[in-house]
Amino acid sequence: MNCGVCPVSCGADRKKSNGACGVSGVKIAKYYLHPFEEPPVSFKNGSGCIFFCGCSLKCVFCQNFELSRNTRGKEITVKELAEIFKRLESEGAENINLVNPTHYLKEIGEALDIYLPQIPIVWNTHGYEKIQSLEEADKFVDIWLTDLKFIDPALAKRYTVRADYADYALPALKFMADKPLKMRADGKMLSGCIVRHLVLPLAAYDSVEVVKFVSTLPKSVYFSLMAQYTPFGDIEKYKELQRKITPREYNRVLDEVERCALENVFIQQPDSSGENFIPRWDF
């Protein structure tokens, strides 16, 4: 079957060879109860994160570089993936959090046919998505947890291999933003959409545009502004990425959040940056 699940539509037969994402079959790097997602997602016991390998976006600054470049992980079967769902649920996971799942849409659907957890399913994505694939995922996804990395195509071209990132991400976010918000009285999210944005060095101008775009989405959408950028990945050629963001850069974006009067917002503190927040890939 020729793969067309992500916007690259590389046409690879991923049962036989790697696609543009760098993987074939199903490969994961880690699964565990993760305490550092947004509060309604990690909630009390932690989010049941499954970190999938490979990525068609290939951000040079990727905090999960070893995974996105497919240099670390373990190949598993669809049946084993279903068993992981069951195990995380039995360990008390607040949800099943599919991290970087796009290129495994078919296999995830097959695993959920084997075992469907009685807790929310989270689609934790970089945002580079096709509407057709999101429509398929929407049959089982309860919570969209999506990045909006860039709006400026020049940034996307410089830092990823996909200059058309925003051409797909903006319509994708509009689709995901329509997910009805359902919150338990104690603050746990059961359904809804959270949009994440990581402020990058010298890119606060684009972060301001991201905030403006989010302000046009339904008021039920949560916005998570992240200050955790840590120099990491393949950034030797990018001098501007070899430092953390400054208070001035972050405050410029915070001012726009206030100006746009966003209602449901998570604000990350600047001291949250550092490699200690990056999971250890000890699967």
ABEGO torsion letter per residue (X at the ends): XBBAABAAGAGBBAAABBBAAGBBEBBBABBBBBAABBAAAAEAAEBBBBBBBEBAAGBAABAAAAAAAGABEBBBBAAAAAAAAAAAAAAGBABBBBBGAAAAAAAAAAAAAABBBABBBBBBBAGBBBAAAAAAAAAABABBBBBBABABAAAAAAABABAAAAAAAAAAAAAAAABBBBBBAAGBBABEBBBBBBBBBGAAAAAAAAAAAAAABBAABBBBBBAABBBBEBAAABAAAABBBBAAAAAAAAAAAAAAGBABBBBBBAAABEAAABBBBAX
